[in-house]
Amino acid sequence: MTDSSQNPAPSNAKRSLARDLGLYTVARLGLVVLIAAIILGVSVLLNVDVPLLVALIFAVIIALPLSLVLFGKLRTRVNEEISAVDAQRRADRDDLRAKLRGDGSGDADGRK
């Protein structure tokens, strides 16, 4: 009965992790697109020809440290959810190994 009560929590944690990780990825990519658009816009205003690839490279370089500052809360939440899912996976693995060794609930079956 404890296994069925523990199963909904990991699926919710995994769903939440997937949602937040997707949101974080979209936010970072959006920041790169925004910075590239700004670079291209400034280049048009200054009558300087900047290739799209160069603008994207500079946008990625600028967005890396900027996203650490701008999306700190979201990144922290993703890291906490990764830790929670990892801890649950580790606990499930240890429980399975204990059952395979015959420890815990496996003792009743071994006495037959």
Disulfide bonds with the S-S distance in Angstrom:
none
